[in-house]
């Protein structure tokens, strides 16, 4: 199981890979982690266990 610090580091790396990801919003709601760009209605989610 990944630790929260590892998850945060992975997400920061994702944000740094592509200039379009610089403005991405990342938040946790319940057991899901959501990743969404402000200019898009849809996004990605990861189920946390």
C-alpha positions as CSV (number, residue, x, y, z in Angstrom):
1,X,0.0,0.0,0.0
2,X,1.4,3.4,-1.0
3,X,1.8,6.1,1.6
4,X,0.2,9.5,1.3
5,X,3.7,11.1,0.8
6,X,4.4,8.7,-2.2
7,X,1.0,9.5,-3.7
8,X,1.6,13.2,-3.4
9,X,5.0,12.9,-5.0
10,X,3.6,10.9,-7.9
11,X,0.9,13.5,-8.5
12,X,3.4,16.3,-8.4
13,X,5.5,14.5,-11.0
14,X,2.4,14.2,-13.2
15,X,1.8,17.9,-12.9
16,X,5.4,18.6,-13.9
17,X,5.4,16.3,-17.0
18,X,3.1,18.4,-19.2
19,X,2.7,22.2,-19.1
20,X,-1.0,21.8,-19.5
21,X,-1.1,20.0,-16.1
22,X,0.2,23.0,-14.2
23,X,-3.3,24.2,-13.5
24,X,-4.8,20.8,-12.6
25,X,-7.0,20.6,-9.5
26,X,-6.4,17.5,-7.3
27,X,-8.7,16.8,-4.4
28,X,-9.9,13.9,-2.3
29,X,-13.6,13.2,-1.7
30,X,-14.6,10.2,0.3
31,X,-12.5,7.3,-1.0
32,X,-11.7,8.9,-4.3
33,X,-8.9,11.2,-5.5
34,X,-10.0,13.4,-8.4
35,X,-7.8,15.1,-11.0
36,X,-9.4,17.7,-13.1
37,X,-8.3,20.7,-15.3
38,X,-10.3,23.9,-14.8
39,X,-10.9,24.2,-18.5
40,X,-12.5,20.7,-18.8
41,X,-15.8,19.3,-17.4
42,X,-14.5,15.8,-17.0
43,X,-11.4,14.4,-15.3
44,X,-9.9,11.4,-13.8
45,X,-10.3,9.6,-10.5
46,X,-8.4,7.1,-8.5
47,X,-10.2,4.9,-5.9
48,X,-8.3,5.0,-2.6
49,X,-8.2,1.8,-0.6
